[in-house]
């Protein structure tokens, strides 16, 4: 799917891909940035609910988006299919850095990851792309290769759903 947020208003995000779906914007507001419109998430209750449609369960994928934060919350979800599935998030470690992490899970709940080595919680716009092609799990930030791990699992999409800015269908991990 492709959500350009080009309308700059409303409570739904329109998919400009062949899927032609509409997704619910929950408690989020539009803001204008130098490259167009963006959604602002409050870290408490705002997110985009994508639902539980099986078209959101690809075996191979590229997930790409712009983000900006100065938050040091423990766990900020950029995208999440929950339960299991795919997770793209900012994670704070013992050094208090907002490292970007892409995770996929198999049916035994084993987590396969790629990670940035530095933090991206500096209040600057960053572009992240995570990709999985059934052979490699890769992570790119601001146009540069960051990490690559070899794995060939089947991503396990259990019941639940997907969100941008929240831990899927679970009330946690809100992005700020």
Secondary structure as UniProt FT lines:
FT   STRAND          12..14
FT   TURN            18..19
FT   STRAND          22..26
FT   STRAND          29..33
FT   TURN            34..35
FT   STRAND          36..40
FT   STRAND          47..51
FT   HELIX           54..56
FT   STRAND          61..67
FT   STRAND          75..84
FT   STRAND          86..92
FT   TURN            94..95
FT   STRAND          98..105
FT   TURN            107..108
FT   STRAND          111..119
FT   STRAND          126..132
FT   STRAND          136..141
FT   TURN            142..143
FT   STRAND          144..150
FT   STRAND          157..164
FT   TURN            168..169
//
